[in-house]
């Protein structure tokens, strides 16, 4: 049997080589004929025709030989790729070079092979963060920003094409008072960039004038009209105010390693007229005291899509955003990471989109990933001592200070270089803040406590980061480099005799199903619980199973159990990917 297969393979190779030679000869003859100088052009054409016939005959023969070989040796993966490739081409005829990923299944209960191409074809639109221009980001924006970023990372890891959207509050009547105040305070703003240092104070000043000065209030409304009519001077004032806010927002995003695309309410302004017309044309609009409203079955409060003065509302902009994400962005999954207080509003908007025919919930997933509020240690809404909302920038700075104090308490400043200490500080500070949020069920309120989140015992980022650093150090202390680990991974037989080895191995293998569950229910605390379980399971394994054996007297390494080092490496690899999804950056030394 082996001799026949070898003979067939040799014949295939000879024929493929002859095909290449004949193809080259045909191309040469084509080029020669194009010169128009051959006295025997007809003869060349006859020869060319014979060569083409011979080429086609060989190709047919080659195909027959391949069919014979396939009967002897079937490549299941190749067959499945052909089947899925044809199915994808039929479903998406206009899609160029669609992803084709067929791999052995991670979980036997899901079959022997899996095709993940659908994820690469699908697009997730995730709406998160969404602060308001001219207002500072506060602790209330923390949850949306952290949860939304992690969801994006998870879907990207699963192969989805993710569009991260920051639905900024950058349009509306408040800009009338801001522009009017800008004109008074910086009358030369058109030629000299106004030095607005504290935009929050600037907002408060304009709001106080709007509430107390009748003439200023009238002028503010006039400014709104001129802004919405796209008066160049007022557009410039609006852009100046927006730019100051963007710079402040970006400082926060840089600290938290957030990647996001701005797509504010102003982006959808030109679409709102068509939204109103579409609902009117389909008979869904009623007039109520001059307002144009839409009643959605099952929801008692209607959507107001046009005010009595002809202006648009948040309802209109949210409907415009929904349609754009479905019809223009072609989103297959839309996730809104918005606080629980907006639940009824968003469900009404989603239902309106279904009612008018923008999407079918059986085909397109539109979900509200709601979350609770952040509480202080007194179990009340998180506020400063003076009762103001906690600024996010102050929270992050406090986190950095406390993280450094923690590191110095552990005397890490005496063994780490200044650069390593700085890296450890940011890793612990921002990692702990993120993990404290993500480790709680997002549907519930949670208590913000620096003391708890920086504790290196229990289910905290501090504990996991220290554990990860220790695991990574095991191979290094055993003088095993990455190349040696890779070689061992190819050649070493895993001997899982000890119960703790089995327990760790099974825990590692659960990682894919954990991620699949989160893709379905969007509850990221499940990943945090899993990472904590993995770390504690590893500790049990390491305490019971020697990875590196040393001479008790000399301390010299006498034996390295490579299969156990591979378990260490697998644990660290899974933890590193989990950290990446959660937006946590581990460091080499802590």
N, C-alpha and C positions, 0 to 999 in steps of 0.2 A: 504493500500500500504506500509506504513512504517513498519507494523508488518511483512509483507511478506519479505521485505528487511532485517529486523533484524533476522528473522528466517533463511533466506538463508545465511547471514553472519555468524551466529552461526554454521551452518552446515559446511560451508567452513572452519571455524577455527578448528572444531573437526577433519575434514578429513586431514587438513594439519598437525595437531598434530600426528594423527595416521601414516601418511606417514613418519614423522621424526622418530617415534618409530620403524617402520618396517625397515627403512633404517639402523638404528643403529643395529637392530637384525641381518640383513643380513651381515653387516660388521663384527659383532662378530662371526657369524658362519663361515665366510670366514677365519678369523684368527684362529679359533679353528681347522678347517679342515686342515690348513697349518701345524699344529703340527705333523700330521701323527700318532696320538696315539689313535684315536677314534675307538672302536670296532664296532660302528654302523654308519660308514661313509656313507653308501648308504642311510640310514634313514635320516641322516642330509641333504644329497643332495636333497632328495625328499621334505623335509620340506622347504629347501631353495627355490626350484622351486615354491612351493606353495606360499611362501611369495612374491617372485618376481611377480607372477601372480596377487596376491592380490594388490601389490604395483602399478602395471600398471593399474589395474582396477580402483583403487582409483584416480590415476593421470588423467585418462580419465574422470572420473566422476567430478573431480575437475575442469577440463577444461570446461566441459559442464555447470557446475554451474556458473563459471566465465562469460561464454558467456551470460547466462541468466541475470546475474547481470549487465553486461555492457549495455544490452538493456534497463535496468531501469535507469542506471546512467552512462553516457558516460563521460570519461575524455578526453577532446579534446587534451590537451597537450600531454598525453601519446600516443594517436593515431598518432599525428603528429610526435612524436619522433620515433615511429616504422616505419613510412613511410620514414622519412628523413634518419633514420639509415640504412634501406635497400638500399636506393638510394646511400648513401655514400659508403656502402660496395661494391655495384656493380661498382661504379666509381673508387674506390681505394681499390681493393681486397688485396693488399699487405700492407696496412696501419694498424698498430696495434693500438687499442684503439683510433680511431679517435674522435676528439671533437664533441659532439652533444649538441648544444645549441639552444633550441626552447623557445622563450619568447614572451609575448604580444608585439605587434608592438608599437613603440613610436609614430608613425605617422599613423593615420587612413587611409590616402590616399595610404599607402603602404600595406594595408591589416590588418587583425586582429592579426595574429601571424607572427613572422619572425624567420628564421633560419640563424644564423651567423656562422655556422660551416665552411663554405668555407673560411672565413678569417683565422681561426686557422690552416687550412690545407695549405693555401698559404704561400709562403715565398717571402719578399721584400728584395731585395738587394739594398742598398742605398750607392752610391759612393759620399763621400763628404770630405771636408777639403783639403786633398792632397797637403801638402807642399813639398818642395824639400829638400833633405838631404844637409847639409852643408850651408843652407841658413836659416836665421831666418824667422819665421812667421811674416807677415806684415799685414797691415789693409786689403789688398786684399784677404787674407785668411779668414777674419772675417765673411764675408757674407756666404761663402760656409759652414763654420763650424757651424754657428748659425742656418742657414736655414736647413741644413742637419740633425742636431741633433733634431730639432723640428719636422721635417717630420717623423723621426724614432719614436719619442714619440707618434705622432698621430697614425701611423699605428699600433704600439704596443697596444695602447689603444683600437683600433678598432678590436684587436684580431689576427693580423697578426704575423707571426714569422719573425722577422726582422734581417737581417745580415747587420751590419754597417761596411762599408769598407773604409779604408784610403789608397787611391791609391798613395802611396809615390813615389816621383821621386828619386829612390835610385839606378839607374843603368844608364849607358851611358858614353860617352867619357869624361865628366867632372871629372869622378873619376880617370882617368889617371893622370891628372895634380894634383889632390889632393893627390894621393898616392905618386907621385914623390916628391912633396913638403914635405910630411910627412917624407919620407926617408931622405931628406936633413936636415930637421929641427930637427927631432928626430930619429937619426940613430939606436938607441937601442929600437925602438918601439916594437920589437918582445918579449922583455923580461921585459921592463919597460913601464907601461901605460903612454902614452904621455899626459902632462898637457895642453891640448888644452882648454884654458879658453874662448876665443872669437872665435868661429867657423866662424863667419861672416868675421872677419879680416883675419883669416887663408885662407878663400876662396878667398878674394880679393888679398892677397899676391900671391897665386898660379896662379890666373887668370892674374895678371900683368906679372909674369914670363912667362906664356904660350904665352902671346901676344908679348913679347919683346925679349925672349931668345930662339934662334932657337934650340940649343942643348937640352934645357929643354923641348921644344915642341916635339922633336923627341922621347925623353925618355918617355914623357907622353903618346904618342901613343903606345909605347911598353908596358907600364904599363896596358893600356886598353886590349891589346891582352892577356897578362898574367893573368889579372883578369878574362876575359871571358873564359879562358882555365882552370879556377879554381885552379890556383897555390896557395897552402896553405898560403904562406907568404903574398901574395897579397889579398887573401880572409880575412886574419886577419886584414890587414891594412884597408880594406873596412869596416869590422865590427866595428873597433875602431871609424872610422869617423861617421858611422851610429849611434852608441850608444851615442855619444856626442849629436847628433841632437835629438835623441829620448828623452833624458832627458830634453832638452829645450822645445820640443813640449809638453811633458807631463805636464810641469808646467802650460802652457796655458790651456790645457785640464782640469786640476784639478780646475783652477780658474773658468772656464766656465761650469764645471760639464758635460763634454763631455765623452761619452763612445764610443769607436771606436776600430775596429780590424785592425791592420796593414796588408796590402796585397799589397806591393810595386811592382814596375815594375819588380824587380828581380825575384819575385815569378813566373812570367809567362815566364821567359827567356827560360827554357827548352821546352816550348810548341811551341815556335815560328817557329822552323824548320818544325813541323807538319802542322802549319797554312799555311806556304808557299807551302808545298807539296799538301795540300788539294785544294788550289786555282789553283795550276798548274794542278792537276789531273782532275779538272772539266773544264779546258780550259778557265779560267778567267784571266790568267796572260799574259801580254805583256812585251817585253823587250824594254826599251827606254834608249839608251845611256848607256847600261850596267846595268841599274836598272831594277828590276822586279816590274811592276806596275799593278794595278787593276782598270779598269774603271767601275764605277757604273752608270747605266742608270739614267739620270736626274741630274748628278753632273759633272761639267766640269773639275774639278781637280781630277786626279786619286789618289789612295792610293799607296804609295811606301812601299812595304812589304819587299824589300831587296835592299840595296844600291849596288853600283857597286863594292865595295870592299868586299861584302859578309856580311856586317853587317846589323843588323835590325834597325827599326825606331820606333818612337812613334806609327805610324800607325799599325805596326805589334803587338806591345805590347797591344794596345787598342783592336785589333781584338782578340788576345789571351784571354784577360780579358773578353771580351763579351762572347766568346764561353764557357769559364770556368764557368761563372756565369749562363749561360743558361743550359749547359749540365751536369756540375758537381754539382754546387750548387742547380740546379733545381729551379731557380728563376722564379716565375710567374709574378712578377713585378720588373723591373729594373729602378731605378731612378738615374740619373747622375746630381748631384748638382754642376754645373760647370758654370763659367762666360759666358756671351753671346758671347764673342769673339770666343769661341770654337764651336759655334752652327753648322756651315757648316761642320766642321771636324767630329763632333759626328754624325750628320745626315747621312754623307757619310758612316761612320763605321756601323751605324745601318742598312742602306740600303744594305750594303755589306753582313751583317749577314742574312738578309732576302733572298738576291739573292742566297746565297750558301745553304740556307735551314736550318739554325740553329733554326729559329723560325718563327712562323706565327703571324703577328701583330694582327690578329683577336682573337688569343688565349692568347698570351703573351704581356704584356704591357711594352714597353721600351721607357722611356721618358727622355728628357733633361729638367731639371728644371733650366732654365737659369736665370741669375740675372745681374743687371747693376752694375756700379762701385760706389765707395764711393767718394763723393765730399767734398771739404773743403767749408767753408762758403763763399769763393769767387767764388763758383760754378765751380771751376777747380778741377782736380784730386787731391785727398787728399795727400799732401806732407808736409814735415817739412819745416821750414823756410829756411833751407839750400838747399832745393830741393830734399832731400832724401825721400825714401819711409818710411812711419811711421811704426815703429816697433810695433807689437801687444802688446808686454809686456809693452812698454812705455804707450800705450793707456790705458791699464787696470790699471796701477799704477796711472795715471792721474785721471781715473774714481774714484778710491778709495779715492784719496785726495779730489776731489770735492764733493763726497758724504758725507764725514765727515764734510766738511765746511758747507754743506747744513743742516745737522743734528744739528750742533752747532748753526747755525743761528736761527733754530727753538727751540733752547735751550733744545734739546732732551738729551744732555749730562748731564743735571741737574736732569732728572727724570729716566733715564735708568741706569742700572748697567753697568760696563765696558764690561761684556760679551754680554749684550743685545745691547749695542751701537755698538760693533764690528759686531754682527750679522746683525744689521740694515744697517751698512755701506756696507757690502758685498752684501746684498740683494738689496739695492738701486743702488749701483754702477754697478754691473753686470746685474741686472734686467733691468736697464735703457738702457744700451748698447745693450742688446739683443732686447728689445722691440722697441727701435728706429729703428733697422734694420727690424724687422719682421712686424712692423706696416705700412711699406711702401710696395707698390706693388713691388715684387722682380724683375719684368721685367724692372723697371725704375731705374735710378740712384737716389741716395738720398744724401742729405746734412748732414754731421756729425756735430752736435752742442751739446756740453755738456750743455750749458745754456738751450737749448730747451728740451733736454731729462730729465733734472733734475727738470724742472718746474712741480710743483704739481697742476697745472691747465691744463685742456685739456686732450687730448688723449695721456697720457704718463704713463710709468710704475710707476713713482713716485705718480701720482694721484691715480692710481688703487691700489697700495700697501697701501697707507694711507686709502683709502676707505675700502679695505678688512679688515684691522686691526680694523677699527671702527665697521664694521658689526659684526665681531667675538666678539667684546667686549660687544655687546648689551645683549646677554644672560647672560654673566658673571656679568654684572652690575645689572641684574634683579635677581641674585642669582639662576639662572636656570642652572643645570649641564647637562652633556651629557646624563646621564641616564634618567633624566626627559624629555629631548627632544625626546629621543627614545620612551618613553612611550606615549608622546603626539602624535608622528607620527603614532603610532598604533591606538590610540583611538580618537584623536581629529578630529572633522569635520571642514574642511576648509570652512569658510564663506567669500566668495569673493564678498562682497556687494559694496564696494567702487570702483570707476573706476580705481584708482591707484593700487588697489589690483589686479584687472583683468589685467591691463597693465603689471604689474610685473610678474604675473603668466604666461601670454602668452609669455613673453620674455624668461622666464626660460625654457619653453617647446620647444623653438626653437633651443636649444643647439644641439640636435642630428642631425637636418637637416643642421646646420652650419658645423658640422664636416663632414657630408656626402659630402657636396659641396666641401670642401677642399680636401678630399680624391680623388675627381675627377679632380679638376683643379690645385691642389698643390699651391694655393695662400693663404698663412698663414695670410696675413693682414686682411682677412675676420674675422678670430678669434679675432684679436685685436680690430677691429671695433665693433664686437659683445660684447666683454667684457666691452668696454667703454660704449656702449649703455645700457648694463645690470647695470653697476654702476650708471649711471645717472638716469635710470628708478627707481632704488632702492632709490636714493635720493629723487625723487618726491614722492614715496610711503611713505618713512619714515617721510617726512615733513608734509604729509597730514593724515597719519594713525598712531595713538598712539599704540605702541607695549607694552609699560609699562606706566601705569598711576600713578602719584605720587600726594601726598597731597601738594598743593602749599605752605602751611605754614611750614609744618614739613619736607617735602622732602621724607617722608616715602612712600614706594610702597603700593598702595591701590588696584591695579588690574594689572594682567598680561594677555594680550590677546595672548593666546598660538598659535592660528592659524597664527597670524602675526609674532610671533617669529619663527614659522616653515618656513614662507616665507623668513625670514632673513637667517635661516640656509640653506635653499635650494639655495638662492643666493650665499652665501659664499661657499657652496659645489661646485657649478658650476664654480665659479671664481677660486677656488683652483685647480680644474681639468684643467681649461684653462691655469692657470699659469704653471702647471706641463707640459703640452704639449709644452708651449713656453720656458720651461727651467728656469722659474723664481721661486725663493724661497721666499715666504712670511715669515714673522716672527710674533711672538705673539704680540710684542709691538714695536711701532715705535715712 
